[in-house]
Amino acid sequence: MRNRFYSVLIYLALSVSFFSQLSAYKYELAVCAIFQNEADYLKEWIEFHKLLGVEHFYLFENRSNDQYASVLAPYINRGEVTLWRWPHNHQEYAQITAYDHCVKCTSGQAKWVAFIDIDEFLFTVEDNDLRTFLVNYEHDQQVGGLCVNWQMYGTSYQPCIPPGELLIDTLTYKAEANYHKNHHIKTIIRPDRTICAIDPHRFKYKPGIKAIDPNGNQITSAFNGRAPIDRIRLNHYYCRAEDWAYGEKVDRLCRCHFWSKSGAKARIDNFNKVANDIEDNAIQVYSPDLRHVMGFR
């Protein structure tokens, strides 16, 4: 009887070890994004998120004609970036289908995946590592997504990002906290608990699974009017500096929304009137390390 008891204990121990190995993820945290003509900004965005603990990037290239391939080549060669060509014409359709593809591909591979854009910088205010922060939400088996609010930044009236300078050091002015666009969220999901993307901001989850904000409030739409940003936030450099804003951004707005150039320019003008209101340098705690890895003095 004693031998049988010990045999059962050994079997259980081996079983736990075996299944724990099966459930181990290749990546604790990954990021998914789709991009178009953003080669000048890719390196800073990737290196910033690497500093915050992102282990892999799933990127979708949508009809770019710049030098993105040369920027991404070192990361692809090191196994840090998975790149897909995604040449759909309609921007929102391209984004949603890309996100759906990534949800399927990362299930069982990544514990968490943040779905953000190249002009969005995700960071914690308290932990300096997103993975450490996300551990706070892993005990609840019903949590499938963590929703993080935007902070909308204007051009800071800067003509460009100077060579050898960081975007996050150059663009320092944002809209006030209660600006309505700051109610938008983006989501860090658990792919294993997710079915598909609903839109660029939110996802459909498996039965019994929900999305929450950092304070545990359930989120069911693309907005969170509470806008909690004291622990984690997403700086959204919507139009970057003025060269991008009145060049690529205006053209993109015209393509996506069928606006005239004058209409798109007016939209940027109106945005800048409210999005350069408050200086906010919270993200710059990461600047010294980022400047180092970027090779800036």
C-alpha positions in Angstrom: 0.0 0.0 0.0 2.8 2.4 0.9 4.6 1.7 -2.4 1.4 2.4 -4.2 0.9 5.6 -2.4 4.4 6.8 -3.3 3.9 5.7 -6.9 0.8 7.9 -7.1 2.7 10.9 -5.6 5.5 10.5 -8.1 3.0 10.2 -10.9 1.2 13.3 -9.8 4.5 15.2 -9.5 5.6 14.2 -13.0 2.1 15.1 -14.4 2.3 18.6 -12.9 5.8 19.1 -14.3 4.7 17.8 -17.7 1.6 20.0 -17.9 3.4 23.1 -16.6 5.9 22.7 -19.4 3.1 22.3 -21.9 1.4 25.5 -20.7 4.6 27.6 -20.7 4.5 30.5 -23.2 7.2 31.3 -25.6 6.7 35.0 -24.8 5.3 36.6 -21.7 4.5 39.8 -23.6 4.4 40.7 -27.3 3.1 43.6 -29.3 1.0 43.6 -32.5 0.9 46.5 -34.9 0.1 47.3 -38.5 2.1 50.1 -40.2 2.4 52.1 -43.4 5.3 54.4 -44.3 6.7 54.7 -40.8 10.3 53.6 -41.3 11.7 56.7 -39.6 9.8 55.9 -36.4 10.1 52.1 -36.2 13.4 51.8 -34.4 12.6 54.1 -31.6 9.2 52.5 -31.1 10.7 49.0 -31.0 13.6 49.9 -28.8 11.4 51.7 -26.3 9.0 48.8 -25.9 12.0 46.4 -25.6 13.1 48.4 -22.6 9.6 48.0 -21.1 9.8 44.2 -21.4 8.2 43.4 -24.8 9.8 40.2 -26.0 8.5 40.0 -29.6 6.8 42.1 -32.2 4.2 40.9 -34.7 4.2 43.5 -37.4 2.0 43.8 -40.5 3.3 46.0 -43.4 0.4 47.7 -45.3 1.4 49.1 -48.7 4.6 51.0 -47.6 7.0 52.4 -50.1 9.7 53.6 -47.7 12.8 51.9 -46.2 11.0 49.9 -43.6 12.7 46.6 -44.6 16.2 47.8 -43.9 15.1 49.1 -40.4 13.4 45.8 -39.5 16.0 43.4 -41.0 18.2 43.3 -37.8 15.2 42.6 -35.6 13.9 39.9 -38.0 17.4 38.3 -38.1 17.5 38.2 -34.3 14.1 36.6 -34.1 12.5 39.7 -32.4 10.1 40.6 -35.2 7.7 38.5 -37.2 6.7 40.4 -40.3 3.8 39.9 -42.6 3.0 41.8 -45.8 -0.7 42.9 -45.6 -1.5 44.8 -48.7 -5.2 45.4 -48.3 -6.5 48.8 -49.6 -9.0 49.7 -46.9 -7.2 50.7 -43.7 -9.7 49.6 -41.1 -10.3 46.3 -42.9 -6.5 45.7 -43.1 -6.1 46.4 -39.4 -9.0 44.2 -38.2 -7.9 41.2 -40.4 -4.3 41.6 -39.3 -5.4 41.6 -35.6 -7.6 38.6 -36.1 -4.6 36.8 -37.8 -2.4 37.7 -34.9 -4.9 36.6 -32.2 -4.9 33.1 -33.8 -1.1 33.0 -34.3 -0.3 34.1 -30.7 -2.7 31.8 -28.9 -0.5 29.4 -27.0 2.6 31.4 -28.0 2.3 34.6 -26.0 0.7 35.1 -22.6 -0.2 38.8 -23.3 -0.3 40.8 -26.6 -0.7 44.5 -26.8 -2.5 45.8 -29.9 -1.2 49.3 -30.5 0.0 51.5 -33.3 3.5 52.8 -34.2 2.6 56.3 -32.9 1.5 54.9 -29.5 4.0 54.3 -26.7 2.8 52.0 -23.9 4.5 52.3 -20.5 4.0 51.9 -16.8 4.3 54.7 -14.3 5.4 52.5 -11.4 7.0 49.2 -12.4 9.4 50.0 -15.3 8.4 46.6 -16.8 5.1 45.8 -18.4 5.4 42.1 -17.6 5.8 42.8 -13.9 2.8 45.1 -14.0 0.6 42.5 -15.9 1.2 39.9 -13.2 -1.3 41.8 -11.1 -4.0 40.7 -13.5 -3.1 37.1 -14.0 -4.8 35.6 -10.9 -8.2 36.4 -12.2 -9.2 33.6 -14.7 -12.0 35.8 -16.1 -9.7 38.6 -17.4 -9.0 38.4 -21.1 -8.0 42.0 -21.7 -6.5 45.0 -19.9 -7.7 48.3 -21.4 -5.3 51.3 -21.3 -6.3 54.9 -22.0 -4.7 57.2 -24.5 -3.0 60.5 -23.7 -3.2 62.5 -26.9 -0.2 64.6 -27.9 0.0 67.4 -30.4 3.0 68.5 -32.5 4.4 70.7 -29.7 4.7 73.0 -32.7 7.9 71.3 -33.6 8.7 71.4 -37.4 10.3 67.9 -37.2 12.0 65.4 -35.0 15.7 66.5 -35.3 18.3 63.9 -36.2 19.8 62.3 -33.2 16.8 63.3 -31.0 14.0 61.1 -29.6 10.3 61.6 -30.5 9.4 61.2 -26.9 11.8 64.0 -25.9 10.7 66.3 -28.7 6.9 66.0 -28.4 6.1 67.0 -24.8 2.7 68.8 -25.0 -0.6 67.0 -24.8 -4.3 67.7 -24.4 -5.8 68.1 -20.9 -6.8 64.9 -19.1 -10.5 65.3 -19.7 -10.1 65.8 -23.5 -12.7 63.5 -25.0 -10.3 61.6 -27.2 -8.3 60.5 -24.1 -11.3 58.4 -23.3 -10.3 56.0 -26.0 -8.6 52.7 -25.0 -6.3 50.2 -26.5 -6.1 46.6 -25.2 -3.5 44.2 -24.0 -5.2 40.8 -24.5 -4.7 37.2 -23.4 -4.9 35.5 -26.8 -5.9 32.1 -25.3 -9.1 33.8 -24.0 -9.9 35.9 -27.1 -11.9 35.1 -30.2 -11.3 38.0 -32.5 -11.0 41.8 -32.8 -14.2 43.9 -32.9 -12.4 47.1 -33.9 -8.9 48.5 -33.3 -9.7 49.2 -29.7 -11.6 46.1 -28.4 -12.0 42.4 -28.8 -14.5 39.6 -28.5 -13.6 37.2 -25.7 -14.6 33.6 -25.0 -17.6 32.9 -22.8 -17.1 34.1 -19.2 -14.1 36.3 -20.1 -14.0 40.1 -19.8 -11.9 43.1 -20.3 -11.0 45.5 -17.4 -9.2 48.7 -16.8 -6.2 49.0 -14.5 -8.6 49.5 -11.5 -10.6 46.4 -12.2 -13.6 48.1 -13.8 -15.2 46.0 -16.6 -14.9 47.7 -20.0 -17.4 46.8 -22.8 -16.7 49.6 -25.3 -13.9 51.4 -27.0 -14.0 54.1 -24.4 -13.3 54.5 -20.7 -14.4 57.9 -19.4 -12.6 57.3 -16.1 -9.3 57.4 -18.0 -7.1 56.0 -15.2 -3.5 56.9 -16.2 -1.7 56.9 -12.8 -0.3 53.4 -13.2 -0.2 52.6 -16.9 -0.9 54.7 -20.0 -0.6 55.0 -23.7 1.0 58.1 -25.1 -0.6 58.7 -28.6 1.5 60.9 -30.8 -1.4 61.3 -33.2 0.3 63.6 -35.7 3.9 63.5 -34.6 5.8 66.7 -35.6 4.5 69.2 -38.1 6.3 67.7 -41.1 4.4 64.4 -40.6 1.2 66.0 -39.6 0.8 68.2 -42.7 2.4 65.6 -45.0 1.8 61.9 -44.4 -1.0 62.4 -41.9 -3.0 64.7 -44.1 -2.6 62.3 -47.1 -3.7 59.4 -44.9 -6.8 61.1 -43.6 -7.7 62.0 -47.2 -7.3 58.3 -48.3 -9.1 56.8 -45.3 -12.0 59.3 -45.0 -12.3 60.7 -48.5 -11.7 64.2 -47.2 -10.3 67.0 -49.2 -6.7 68.2 -48.3 -8.1 71.4 -47.0 -10.5 69.5 -44.8 -7.8 67.2 -43.5 -5.5 70.1 -42.8 -8.3 71.9 -40.9 -8.7 68.8 -38.7 -5.0 68.8 -37.8 -5.2 72.5 -37.1 -8.2 72.1 -34.8 -6.5 69.1 -33.0 -3.4 71.1 -32.4 -5.3 73.9 -30.8 -6.3 71.5 -27.9 -3.5 68.9 -28.0 -0.6 71.3 -27.1 -2.1 72.5 -23.9 -0.1 70.8 -21.1 3.5 69.8 -20.8 3.9 66.2 -19.7 7.3 64.5 -19.5 6.3 61.4 -17.6 7.6 59.1 -20.3 11.0 60.7 -20.2 12.1 58.6 -17.3 12.9 56.1 -20.0 14.8 58.6 -22.2 18.4 58.0 -20.9 18.2 54.2 -21.5 16.5 54.7 -24.8 19.0 57.3 -26.0 21.8 54.8 -25.1 20.3 51.9 -27.1 19.5 54.2 -30.0 23.2 55.4 -30.1 22.3 59.0 -29.3 24.5 61.2 -27.1 
